[in-house]
Amino acid sequence: MVQAQASQEPFLETFAAMLQDELDRRRTRLMERRYKRSGLDEKVTLADFDWRFNPKLPRSACFELHTLKFIAEGANALIVGKPGTGKSHLAKAVAYQATLAGHDVRYLEADTEFGRYALGNATERGSLLKEWVQPDLLVLDDLFLARRISEHAAEVLQAIVHQRYKLRRSIVVTSNRVVQDWGKYLGDATMATTILDRLMHRCAMLEFEGKSYRLKEAAARIAISPEAS
């Protein structure tokens, strides 16, 4: 009996290892599918972030957001501040972390996707709205980058925020525009109040101030270019 069990042990160990390998491969494929479906164009992490460049950024709040607790709570995050200070980097890092944690995520360059919505027919608009309402986490990056958005885009923004608020599904918004000016960019102060009322009911507010990292990189490229020597 003991000999029989001993003879089976190598087989069981091999089988367990093969099973674990298959589970790991399936897990990796699922993560890759979630990543591709998310709309993210790069796998960004907070480990890549240069905190020394702008030391006054709300570092602890960024790492708290990265824990993803806000998704479980159905809360939101609004990240505002000057261009090039790292708002999009944080939003993408949180979105990527959420895909790794098993969440369904959609990342949108807000003005571009809202422009696509405005050009669509009724069926296409309905499909896009459903796609943006359903995920566990929706990221609207660079909202109001073009200052004013179309009437249709304003309406879909209101619909997204309203429906996700009812479902307690999280939104992360990044913007260069202070919330006090949203009515101007939407062309409707009442609509802006309605959107902000729901968006900020359960919301972490992060303000990014400081120098532009993109300008720093651009200056470095110019300094080492052949024309500069």
C-alpha positions, 0 to 999 in steps of 0.5 A, a space after each residue: 500500500 505504501 509502495 503504491 502511494 509512493 509510486 503515485 507521488 511523482 505522477 500526482 506532483 507532475 499532474 499538479 504542476 501541469 494543472 497549475 501551469 494551465 491555470 496560470 495560462 488561463 489567468 494570463 489570457 483573461 488579464 490580457 483580454 481585460 487589458 485589450 478591452 479596456 482601451 488602454 494604450 500602455 501598461 502604466 504603473 505608479 512605479 514608473 512615476 517620477 515623484 521627485 519632479 513635482 514633490 508637492 503632488 498628493 502622493 498618499 492620495 494617489 496610492 490610496 486610489 491605486 488600492 482600488 477601494 473606491 471601486 468596491 465602494 462605488 466612489 469616484 475620483 476627480 483629478 484636476 490640475 495643470 497639463 503635464 503634471 501626471 494626471 493621465 499617468 495616475 488614471 492609466 495606472 489605476 485603470 491598469 491595476 484594476 484590470 489586473 485585479 479582475 475588474 472590467 475597465 474602459 479608458 476613454 480620451 474623453 473629447 475624442 470619444 464624445 466626438 465619435 458619439 456625436 457623429 454616430 447614429 441613434 443605434 451607434 450612440 446607444 451601443 456606446 452609451 451601454 459600453 460606457 455605463 456597464 464597466 466596473 470602472 470608467 476613466 474619462 481622461 482630459 475632459 474639456 481638453 477642447 474647452 467646449 464640447 458638443 451638445 450631444 457630448 454634453 448630453 451623453 456625459 450627463 447620461 453616463 454620470 447619472 446612470 453610473 451613479 444609480 448603479 454605484 459604478 466608479 468614474 475617474 475623471 482627469 481635467 485641466 479645467 477647474 469644476 467652477 468652469 464646467 458650466 461654461 464648457 458644457 454650455 449649460 450651468 444647470 447641467 454642470 451642477 447636475 453632473 457635479 452633484 452626482 460625480 462628487 457625492 462620493 468622490 476623492 478630489 486630487 489637485 495636481 500642481 507643479 511643472 510640466 513633465 512633458 515640457 521637461 522631456 521636450 527640452 531634454 530632446 531639444 538639448 540632445 538633438 543634432 541641431 542643438 549642437 
